[in-house]
Amino acid sequence: MAKGKDIRILVILECTCCVRKDVNKKLPGISRYITQKNRHKTPNRLELRKFCRYCKKSTIHGEIKK
């Protein structure tokens, strides 16, 4: 049987400290993680504390649109 909507969806988490403000600056990059979340239990945006290799510390990573 086919399900209507999947309960688990893939989300992309991006570092909130590494946001690029100026394109001309030579920044090494933005830390991103891919994870899953339950659509029914967490309907709002997900925020997790993850390690950012560009900041070299644990920072808050927030969910972004695909």
C-alpha positions in Angstrom: 0.0 0.0 0.0 1.2 3.5 -0.7 1.4 6.1 2.0 -0.1 9.5 1.5 2.6 11.6 3.1 5.9 10.4 4.6 6.2 11.0 8.3 10.0 11.4 8.2 11.5 14.0 5.9 15.0 15.1 5.1 16.1 18.5 6.3 19.3 20.5 5.9 20.9 22.2 8.9 23.1 25.2 8.3 25.5 27.1 10.7 24.0 30.4 11.9 27.4 31.9 12.6 29.0 31.2 9.1 26.3 33.1 7.1 28.0 34.8 4.1 27.4 38.5 4.2 29.8 39.6 1.5 30.3 37.5 -1.6 33.7 39.1 -2.4 35.3 37.9 0.9 37.2 34.7 0.7 35.4 32.6 3.3 36.2 28.9 3.5 32.5 27.8 3.4 29.4 27.2 5.4 28.9 24.1 7.6 25.9 22.0 6.6 24.4 18.8 7.9 21.7 16.5 6.5 19.3 14.8 9.0 15.7 13.6 9.3 12.9 14.9 11.4 9.4 13.6 12.3 6.8 15.9 10.6 4.1 15.2 13.2 6.2 15.7 16.4 8.3 18.7 15.2 6.2 20.8 12.8 8.3 24.0 13.3 11.9 24.5 12.2 14.6 22.4 13.8 17.7 23.8 15.6 20.5 21.6 16.8 23.9 22.3 18.3 26.5 20.8 16.0 30.3 21.2 15.4 31.2 23.7 12.7 34.6 23.0 11.2 34.9 26.5 9.8 34.2 28.3 13.2 36.1 25.5 15.0 33.5 25.3 17.8 30.0 24.0 18.5 27.3 26.4 17.2 23.6 26.4 16.6 22.6 25.0 13.2 19.2 25.9 11.9 16.9 24.3 9.3 16.9 25.9 5.8 14.7 25.4 2.8 15.7 22.9 0.1 
